Amino acid sequence: MKITKKYGNTIYGDNTISETVTYHFDKMKDLHEFWQDNLDAGNVGNWTAHLDRMTIEHSQFVDAEQYLNDFTEFCEGEEE
């Protein structure tokens, strides 16, 4: 399974930013098992399965401060 993470472009007044994690599957069986495991666990956030793309997306709002710190460190590392 491949996992990608994407952040929104807006930081909201409560200091949160949207984060979407996408899980990419090769087999429908694996997607189904992952989906069922997350339903059973009662995980928070918005879960969406895209059967045509064989992906599951998990969207939630996260602390923008951590995102900004990680992004700043990444950018500083590229300059070296």
Backbone hydrogen bonds, N-H to C=O, Kabsch-Sander energy under -0.5 kcal/mol:
donor,donor_aa,acceptor,acceptor_aa,energy
2,K,24,H,-1.4
4,T,22,T,-2.4
6,K,20,T,-2.4
8,G,18,S,-2.3
12,Y,10,T,-0.5
12,Y,16,T,-2.6
15,N,12,Y,-2.3
17,I,62,V,-2.3
19,E,60,Q,-2.9
20,T,6,K,-3.1
21,V,58,H,-2.6
22,T,4,T,-3.1
22,T,20,T,-0.5
23,Y,56,I,-3.1
24,H,2,K,-3.2
24,H,22,T,-0.5
25,F,54,M,-2.8
31,L,27,K,-1.9
32,H,28,M,-2.8
33,E,29,K,-2.4
34,F,30,D,-2.4
35,W,31,L,-2.7
36,Q,32,H,-2.6
37,D,33,E,-2.5
38,N,34,F,-2.0
39,L,35,W,-2.0
40,D,36,Q,-2.7
41,A,37,D,-1.7
42,G,38,N,-0.9
42,G,39,L,-0.6
43,N,38,N,-1.4
46,N,59,S,-3.0
47,W,45,G,-0.6
48,T,57,E,-2.5
50,H,55,T,-3.1
51,L,49,A,-0.7
53,R,50,H,-0.6
54,M,50,H,-1.0
55,T,50,H,-1.9
56,I,23,Y,-1.9
57,E,48,T,-3.2
58,H,21,V,-2.6
59,S,46,N,-2.8
59,S,57,E,-0.5
60,Q,19,E,-2.1
62,V,17,I,-2.8
64,A,15,N,-2.8
65,E,15,N,-0.5
67,Y,63,D,-1.3
68,L,64,A,-2.9
69,N,65,E,-2.3
70,D,66,Q,-2.5
71,F,67,Y,-2.7
72,T,68,L,-2.5
73,E,69,N,-2.2
74,F,70,D,-2.1
75,C,71,F,-2.4
76,E,72,T,-2.5
77,G,73,E,-1.9
78,E,74,F,-1.3
79,E,75,C,-1.0
80,E,76,E,-0.7
